[in-house]
Amino acid sequence: MAEMLTLAALAAHPERFHLIDVRDAEDYAAAHVTGAVHIPLADLEARRVDIPPGKTPVTICGKGGGRSAEGAGMLRKHDHPDALWLEGGTTGWLAQNP
């Protein structure tokens, strides 16, 4: 399983990470972490070339650990061995950053 990034680590150094929201378009439109790009999980493998070099990719879902862990695992297998998923997901981030 891919490793996770804590909410505190993201808040402390947001410039180090490329945030990827892997939820569906409706969920992303309703609320998302500031700066996160939308790439649905189903499209992530094909669009992994869109991830810029020099930043650690971090996948985000609603609560963290489901789709985001799957997405980070997928990226780790293909070109991004440093990929992480966000603990607490969008829900946790928004609770700490209203």
C-alpha positions as CSV (number, residue, x, y, z in Angstrom):
1,M,0.0,0.0,0.0
2,A,1.2,3.5,-0.8
3,E,2.3,5.8,2.0
4,M,0.2,8.6,3.3
5,L,0.9,12.3,3.8
6,T,-0.5,13.9,7.0
7,L,-2.6,17.0,6.9
8,A,-0.1,18.8,9.0
9,A,2.8,18.0,6.6
10,L,0.8,19.3,3.7
11,A,-0.1,22.5,5.6
12,A,3.5,23.0,6.6
13,H,5.0,22.6,3.0
14,P,2.3,22.8,0.4
15,E,4.8,23.9,-2.3
16,R,6.5,20.5,-2.2
17,F,3.4,18.6,-3.5
18,H,1.3,18.3,-6.6
19,L,-2.3,17.6,-5.4
20,I,-4.5,15.4,-7.5
21,D,-8.2,15.0,-6.6
22,V,-9.2,11.5,-7.8
23,R,-13.0,11.8,-7.0
24,D,-15.7,12.2,-9.7
25,A,-16.4,15.6,-11.2
26,E,-19.5,16.3,-9.1
27,D,-17.6,15.8,-5.8
28,Y,-14.7,17.9,-7.0
29,A,-17.0,20.7,-8.1
30,A,-18.7,20.7,-4.7
31,A,-15.5,21.1,-2.7
32,H,-11.8,20.4,-3.0
33,V,-8.5,21.2,-1.5
34,T,-7.2,24.5,-2.8
35,G,-4.7,23.9,-5.6
36,A,-5.7,20.3,-6.3
37,V,-6.2,19.4,-10.0
38,H,-9.0,17.0,-10.9
39,I,-8.0,13.7,-12.5
40,P,-10.6,11.0,-11.8
41,L,-9.2,7.7,-10.6
42,A,-10.4,6.0,-13.8
43,D,-8.2,8.4,-15.8
44,L,-5.2,8.6,-13.6
45,E,-3.0,5.9,-15.1
46,A,-3.5,7.4,-18.6
47,R,-2.9,10.9,-17.4
48,R,0.1,10.2,-15.2
49,V,2.2,11.9,-17.8
50,D,0.4,15.2,-16.9
51,I,2.0,15.2,-13.5
52,P,4.8,17.7,-13.4
53,P,8.3,16.7,-12.3
54,G,9.9,18.1,-9.2
55,K,7.0,17.8,-6.9
56,T,5.7,14.8,-4.9
57,P,2.3,13.7,-6.3
58,V,-0.4,13.4,-3.6
59,T,-3.8,11.8,-4.4
60,I,-6.9,13.0,-2.6
61,C,-10.3,11.5,-2.2
62,G,-13.2,12.3,0.2
63,K,-12.0,10.8,3.5
64,G,-8.6,9.5,2.5
65,G,-7.4,5.9,2.2
66,G,-9.8,4.5,-0.3
67,R,-9.6,5.9,-3.9
68,S,-6.6,8.1,-2.9
69,A,-4.6,5.1,-1.6
70,E,-5.4,3.2,-4.8
71,G,-4.4,6.1,-6.9
72,A,-1.1,6.6,-5.1
73,G,-0.4,2.9,-5.4
74,M,-1.1,3.1,-9.2
75,L,1.3,6.1,-9.5
76,R,4.0,4.3,-7.5
77,K,3.9,1.4,-10.0
78,H,4.2,3.8,-13.0
79,D,6.8,6.5,-13.0
80,H,6.1,8.1,-9.6
81,P,7.6,5.9,-6.8
82,D,7.3,8.9,-4.3
83,A,3.5,9.2,-4.7
84,L,1.5,9.6,-1.5
85,W,-2.2,9.8,-0.5
86,L,-3.7,12.5,1.8
87,E,-4.7,11.3,5.3
88,G,-8.2,12.6,6.0
89,G,-8.8,13.5,2.4
90,T,-10.9,16.5,1.4
91,T,-13.1,16.3,4.4
92,G,-10.2,16.4,6.8
93,W,-8.5,19.3,5.0
94,L,-11.6,21.4,4.9
95,A,-12.3,20.7,8.6
96,Q,-8.9,22.1,9.5
97,N,-8.9,24.9,6.8
98,P,-12.4,26.3,6.7
